[in-house]
């Protein structure tokens, strides 16, 4: 589902990783705005959609897009992709949408510090 290379993964479901992630980013002085949630789109929100990516009867995929604001002006787009008790984080950084280096570093530091403590 997510073609961006992940820079972080956790052996935890997305519904555990998302609040932890928002808390860690907030503690690092970053502002977070959630702009997309796949589970809120139809027919997934009805809970009976077969998964086109993993072949399961019930789709348990999740894709969330966060805009993370640092001290620089433009936000960094952070993608959270999860399924079957696994979660991956990816950053969007390509010529058409460059990620602010300072914000990327702050995101990585906020995640790495706490990831070593147990998520």
C-alpha positions in Angstrom: 0.0 0.0 0.0 2.8 2.4 0.8 5.6 2.7 -1.8 7.7 5.1 0.2 10.6 3.5 2.0 10.0 3.4 5.8 12.6 4.9 8.1 11.0 3.4 11.3 9.0 0.3 12.0 7.4 -1.1 15.1 5.9 -4.5 16.0 2.8 -2.8 17.3 -0.6 -2.0 15.8 -1.1 1.5 14.4 -3.7 2.4 17.1 -0.9 2.1 19.7 1.8 3.8 17.6 -0.2 6.8 16.5 -0.9 8.3 20.0 2.7 7.5 21.1 4.0 9.2 18.0 1.9 12.3 18.5 3.0 12.5 22.1 6.7 12.1 21.2 6.5 14.7 18.5 4.7 17.1 20.8 7.3 16.6 23.5 10.0 17.5 20.9 8.3 20.8 20.3 6.8 19.8 16.9 3.2 20.5 16.0 1.2 17.7 14.4 -1.9 17.9 12.3 -3.6 14.7 11.0 -4.9 15.3 7.5 -6.0 11.8 6.3 -7.2 8.6 7.9 -7.9 5.6 5.7 -10.2 3.9 8.3 -12.6 6.8 8.0 -13.2 6.3 4.3 -15.9 4.0 3.0 -16.1 1.0 2.7 -13.3 0.3 5.1 -15.2 2.1 8.0 -17.9 -0.5 7.6 -15.4 -3.3 8.4 -16.3 -5.8 5.6 -13.9 -4.8 2.8 -11.6 -7.6 1.6 -8.0 -6.4 1.5 -6.7 -5.9 -2.0 -3.1 -5.8 -0.8 -2.9 -8.7 1.6 -5.6 -11.0 0.6 -7.4 -11.2 4.0 -11.2 -11.4 4.3 -11.2 -8.3 6.5 -9.0 -5.4 5.6 -6.9 -4.3 8.6 -4.8 -1.8 6.7 -4.4 1.7 8.0 -2.8 4.7 6.3 -2.6 8.0 8.1 -1.0 11.2 6.9 0.4 13.7 9.4 1.7 17.2 8.7 4.5 17.9 11.2 5.5 21.5 11.7 8.9 22.4 13.1 10.6 25.8 13.4 10.9 26.1 9.6 7.9 27.3 7.6 6.8 24.2 5.7 5.5 21.1 7.3 7.0 17.6 6.7 4.5 14.9 5.5 4.8 11.8 7.7 3.0 8.7 6.5 1.9 6.0 9.0 1.1 2.6 7.4 -0.1 -0.3 9.5 -1.5 -3.7 9.1 -1.5 -7.0 11.1 0.2 -5.5 14.3 3.0 -3.9 12.3 3.4 -0.1 11.7 5.8 1.7 9.4 6.6 5.4 9.2 7.8 7.1 6.0 8.6 10.7 5.1 7.7 12.4 1.9 10.9 14.0 0.5 11.2 14.4 -3.3 12.0 17.3 -5.6 8.4 18.4 -5.8 8.0 18.4 -2.0 11.2 18.8 -0.1 11.2 18.0 3.6 12.8 20.6 5.9 16.0 19.1 7.1 15.7 20.5 10.7 12.2 19.1 11.1 13.2 15.7 9.7 16.1 15.6 12.2 13.7 16.6 15.1 11.2 13.9 14.0 13.9 11.2 13.9 15.4 12.2 17.2 12.0 12.2 18.9 11.2 8.7 17.6 14.6 7.2 18.2 15.0 8.3 21.8 11.7 6.7 22.8 11.9 3.8 20.5 14.9 2.5 22.3 12.8 2.7 25.5 10.2 0.2 24.3 7.7 0.9 21.5 
